[in-house]
Amino acid sequence: MIRLIACGKIKEKWMREGIAEYAKRIQAYEKLEIIEVKDEKTLDTNSEADNIRVKNTEGERLLKQIKDDDYVILLDLAGKEIDSVALSQKIDQVHTFGKSKIDFVIGGSLGLSESVITRADTRWKISVNTFPHQLCRMIVLEQVYRAFKILNHEPYHK
C-alpha cells in the first residue's frame, strides 16, 4: 500500500482533479490512500518560537498517521535527490524486504518538525526548486505512477 500523508487541504479544483487522475492510475498497480491532516495558521508576524510550535503541532498530527512498521519517505529540502528509476527501485526494495506500507509524507508550509525528520527512513528532495506544498502532492503521485510503470516494464512518455 502507498499512502500520501500531507498537511492541509487542496483548495484548487484543477489540482484536486490532477491528484485524482494520478491516484486512479496508481490504483491499477497498488492500493493508494491519501490522508490530509489539519495545518496550522501561520502569520508573517510569527516569532521563531511560534513557527517551531506550528511545526511541532503539525508534526504530531503527521506522526499519528504513521505506524511503527511503515516505511516513511519524507519530502524534505535537505533530503537526497532521487530520480525516477531509483524511486522505482526503492519502492521495489521496500516491498521485497517486508514493509507493506510506504508513506510519502509532506509537511506544512513552514517545514518539518525534528520528530518527523527523525522518523523518516528516507528523505527525498524532489527538486532544487521550491513548489507549493499542494503541487508537491501531484508531483509525488506522478513519480509514484512513473515508478510503477518502470517496475512493470511499461512505456511512459518522457
VEXMIVO-301529 format. One record per residue (C-alpha): residue number from 1; x, y negated, z; residue in one letter. Coordinates in pm, 1 decimal. Example, Ala and Ser with C-alpha at 12.3 -4.5 7.8 and 13.67 -1.06 7.14 Angstrom:
<atoms>
+-----+----------+----------+----------+------+
:  nr :        x :        y :        z : rest :
+-----+----------+----------+----------+------+
:   1 :   1230.0 :    450.0 :    780.0 :    A :
:   2 :   1367.0 :    106.0 :    714.0 :    S :
+-----+----------+----------+----------+------+
</atoms>
This chain:
<atoms>
+-----+----------+----------+----------+------+
:  nr :        x :        y :        z : rest :
+-----+----------+----------+----------+------+
:   1 :      0.0 :      0.0 :      0.0 :    M :
:   2 :    113.5 :   -352.6 :    -80.6 :    I :
:   3 :     -2.0 :   -635.2 :    143.5 :    R :
:   4 :     40.7 :  -1006.8 :     84.7 :    L :
:   5 :     18.9 :  -1190.9 :    416.9 :    I :
:   6 :     18.7 :  -1570.2 :    393.5 :    A :
:   7 :    -64.8 :  -1884.9 :    589.0 :    C :
:   8 :   -356.2 :  -2091.8 :    467.6 :    G :
:   9 :   -631.7 :  -2061.2 :    211.3 :    K :
:  10 :   -620.3 :  -2111.6 :   -163.4 :    I :
:  11 :   -831.3 :  -2415.8 :   -249.9 :    K :
:  12 :   -786.0 :  -2447.5 :   -626.8 :    E :
:  13 :  -1020.2 :  -2236.1 :   -838.4 :    K :
:  14 :   -766.3 :  -2175.2 :  -1117.0 :    W :
:  15 :   -514.7 :  -2043.5 :   -864.5 :    M :
:  16 :   -769.6 :  -1812.3 :   -698.7 :    R :
:  17 :   -855.1 :  -1677.8 :  -1045.4 :    E :
:  18 :   -487.1 :  -1617.4 :  -1130.8 :    G :
:  19 :   -427.5 :  -1439.8 :   -799.7 :    I :
:  20 :   -738.4 :  -1228.1 :   -855.1 :    A :
:  21 :   -618.6 :  -1130.2 :  -1202.0 :    E :
:  22 :   -278.5 :  -1009.2 :  -1077.1 :    Y :
:  23 :   -443.8 :   -836.2 :   -780.9 :    A :
:  24 :   -667.7 :   -645.0 :  -1023.8 :    K :
:  25 :   -367.3 :   -545.2 :  -1236.3 :    R :
:  26 :   -166.0 :   -426.6 :   -934.8 :    I :
:  27 :   -452.4 :   -213.2 :   -806.2 :    Q :
:  28 :   -419.1 :      6.8 :  -1115.3 :    A :
:  29 :    -89.2 :    121.7 :   -956.7 :    Y :
:  30 :   -119.2 :     67.2 :   -583.7 :    E :
:  31 :   -370.6 :    -38.6 :   -322.9 :    K :
:  32 :   -338.4 :   -411.5 :   -250.3 :    L :
:  33 :   -463.2 :   -619.5 :     39.9 :    E :
:  34 :   -437.9 :   -998.1 :     63.8 :    I :
:  35 :   -451.6 :  -1138.9 :    416.0 :    I :
:  36 :   -476.2 :  -1510.4 :    491.6 :    E :
:  37 :   -404.2 :  -1640.3 :    839.2 :    V :
:  38 :   -502.3 :  -1985.4 :    955.9 :    K :
:  39 :   -243.9 :  -2253.9 :    902.4 :    D :
:  40 :   -190.3 :  -2545.1 :   1140.9 :    E :
:  41 :   -241.0 :  -2909.1 :   1055.0 :    K :
:  42 :     86.0 :  -3088.6 :   1009.1 :    T :
:  43 :    134.9 :  -3461.0 :   1012.1 :    L :
:  44 :    418.6 :  -3666.8 :    869.2 :    D :
:  45 :    447.8 :  -3817.3 :   1216.7 :    T :
:  46 :    508.8 :  -3479.0 :   1384.1 :    N :
:  47 :    813.8 :  -3461.8 :   1604.4 :    S :
:  48 :   1063.3 :  -3177.0 :   1563.8 :    E :
:  49 :    908.7 :  -3018.2 :   1874.8 :    A :
:  50 :    562.0 :  -3041.0 :   1713.1 :    D :
:  51 :    695.9 :  -2875.7 :   1397.9 :    N :
:  52 :    852.5 :  -2591.7 :   1597.1 :    I :
:  53 :    522.5 :  -2540.3 :   1779.0 :    R :
:  54 :    337.7 :  -2524.0 :   1445.2 :    V :
:  55 :    585.1 :  -2268.4 :   1304.3 :    K :
:  56 :    561.7 :  -2058.5 :   1620.3 :    N :
:  57 :    179.8 :  -2062.5 :   1619.2 :    T :
:  58 :    165.4 :  -1964.2 :   1251.2 :    E :
:  59 :    437.6 :  -1705.9 :   1312.8 :    G :
:  60 :    234.2 :  -1540.0 :   1587.1 :    E :
:  61 :    -64.1 :  -1517.5 :   1350.9 :    R :
:  62 :    150.4 :  -1360.2 :   1079.4 :    L :
:  63 :    313.0 :  -1112.3 :   1317.2 :    L :
:  64 :    -29.3 :   -995.8 :   1445.1 :    K :
:  65 :    -97.8 :   -865.6 :   1093.5 :    Q :
:  66 :    227.4 :   -666.0 :   1068.5 :    I :
:  67 :    250.2 :   -314.4 :   1210.1 :    K :
:  68 :    570.9 :   -170.2 :   1355.9 :    D :
:  69 :    618.6 :     74.3 :   1068.7 :    D :
:  70 :    552.6 :   -177.1 :    787.2 :    D :
:  71 :    840.4 :   -282.1 :    564.8 :    Y :
:  72 :    850.0 :   -663.6 :    559.3 :    V :
:  73 :    974.5 :   -864.2 :    262.6 :    I :
:  74 :    979.7 :  -1224.5 :    376.8 :    L :
:  75 :    966.9 :  -1510.5 :    128.0 :    L :
:  76 :   1247.2 :  -1726.8 :    256.2 :    D :
:  77 :   1451.3 :  -2009.7 :    104.3 :    L :
:  78 :   1751.0 :  -1874.0 :    295.5 :    A :
:  79 :   1697.2 :  -1524.5 :    156.6 :    G :
:  80 :   1867.0 :  -1335.4 :   -123.0 :    K :
:  81 :   1761.3 :  -1379.0 :   -484.7 :    E :
:  82 :   1619.5 :  -1051.7 :   -617.8 :    I :
:  83 :   1548.3 :  -1006.0 :   -988.0 :    D :
:  84 :   1254.0 :   -808.9 :  -1126.2 :    S :
:  85 :   1445.3 :   -483.2 :  -1174.8 :    V :
:  86 :   1593.2 :   -499.9 :   -823.8 :    A :
:  87 :   1246.6 :   -568.3 :   -679.6 :    L :
:  88 :   1106.6 :   -262.2 :   -857.0 :    S :
:  89 :   1395.4 :    -55.3 :   -718.2 :    Q :
:  90 :   1332.7 :   -192.5 :   -368.0 :    K :
:  91 :    963.0 :   -100.0 :   -383.9 :    I :
:  92 :   1050.2 :    248.1 :   -509.5 :    D :
:  93 :   1318.9 :    292.6 :   -242.1 :    Q :
:  94 :   1090.2 :    180.2 :     42.1 :    V :
:  95 :    813.1 :    418.0 :    -67.4 :    H :
:  96 :   1059.0 :    704.7 :   -120.8 :    T :
:  97 :   1203.8 :    675.2 :    228.1 :    F :
:  98 :    878.2 :    689.5 :    418.9 :    G :
:  99 :    729.5 :    341.3 :    453.1 :    K :
: 100 :    372.1 :    347.4 :    331.9 :    S :
: 101 :    312.5 :    -28.7 :    360.0 :    K :
: 102 :    515.7 :   -311.8 :    215.4 :    I :
: 103 :    420.3 :   -654.2 :    346.7 :    D :
: 104 :    515.9 :   -962.3 :    145.3 :    F :
: 105 :    496.6 :  -1248.3 :    397.2 :    V :
: 106 :    467.1 :  -1618.9 :    311.4 :    I :
: 107 :    487.4 :  -1872.2 :    592.8 :    G :
: 108 :    333.3 :  -2216.2 :    620.3 :    G :
: 109 :    442.0 :  -2546.1 :    469.2 :    S :
: 110 :    696.3 :  -2613.7 :    746.5 :    L :
: 111 :    868.4 :  -2280.6 :    706.0 :    G :
: 112 :    909.1 :  -1979.4 :    928.9 :    L :
: 113 :    942.0 :  -1916.4 :   1299.0 :    S :
: 114 :   1251.1 :  -1736.7 :   1424.6 :    E :
: 115 :   1035.3 :  -1443.5 :   1536.1 :    S :
: 116 :    908.0 :  -1387.5 :   1180.1 :    V :
: 117 :   1259.3 :  -1418.6 :   1036.4 :    I :
: 118 :   1384.8 :  -1165.2 :   1290.8 :    T :
: 119 :   1107.9 :   -918.2 :   1197.7 :    R :
: 120 :   1190.9 :   -923.3 :    826.1 :    A :
: 121 :   1351.8 :   -618.2 :    668.1 :    D :
: 122 :   1438.8 :   -815.5 :    353.9 :    T :
: 123 :   1447.7 :  -1191.3 :    298.7 :    R :
: 124 :   1365.3 :  -1282.2 :    -62.6 :    W :
: 125 :   1437.8 :  -1619.5 :   -219.5 :    K :
: 126 :   1219.8 :  -1625.1 :   -530.6 :    I :
: 127 :   1385.7 :  -1935.3 :   -675.3 :    S :
: 128 :   1622.2 :  -2220.0 :   -605.0 :    V :
: 129 :   1325.3 :  -2443.9 :   -687.0 :    N :
: 130 :   1058.1 :  -2538.0 :   -436.5 :    T :
: 131 :    699.4 :  -2431.9 :   -509.5 :    F :
: 132 :    373.6 :  -2493.4 :   -325.9 :    P :
: 133 :    303.1 :  -2201.9 :    -92.2 :    H :
: 134 :    -19.3 :  -2125.1 :   -278.0 :    Q :
: 135 :    167.0 :  -2092.2 :   -608.9 :    L :
: 136 :    420.2 :  -1862.1 :   -442.4 :    C :
: 137 :    139.1 :  -1613.0 :   -388.1 :    R :
: 138 :     72.1 :  -1591.9 :   -759.0 :    M :
: 139 :    443.7 :  -1564.3 :   -837.8 :    I :
: 140 :    487.7 :  -1282.5 :   -584.7 :    V :
: 141 :    189.1 :  -1091.9 :   -723.0 :    L :
: 142 :    314.5 :  -1136.4 :  -1080.0 :    E :
: 143 :    653.1 :   -998.2 :   -976.1 :    Q :
: 144 :    495.6 :   -703.2 :   -793.2 :    V :
: 145 :    288.6 :   -626.2 :  -1103.5 :    Y :
: 146 :    601.7 :   -651.4 :  -1318.9 :    R :
: 147 :    782.2 :   -417.6 :  -1076.5 :    A :
: 148 :    513.9 :   -151.1 :  -1120.2 :    F :
: 149 :    531.8 :   -187.7 :  -1498.8 :    K :
: 150 :    910.5 :   -134.9 :  -1477.0 :    I :
: 151 :    874.1 :    164.8 :  -1242.6 :    L :
: 152 :    627.5 :    325.7 :  -1481.8 :    N :
: 153 :    845.4 :    254.8 :  -1789.0 :    H :
: 154 :    567.8 :     47.7 :  -1943.0 :    E :
: 155 :    626.4 :   -254.1 :  -2165.4 :    P :
: 156 :    577.9 :   -600.7 :  -2022.6 :    Y :
: 157 :    629.4 :   -924.4 :  -2209.6 :    H :
: 158 :    944.3 :  -1117.1 :  -2131.9 :    K :
+-----+----------+----------+----------+------+
</atoms>
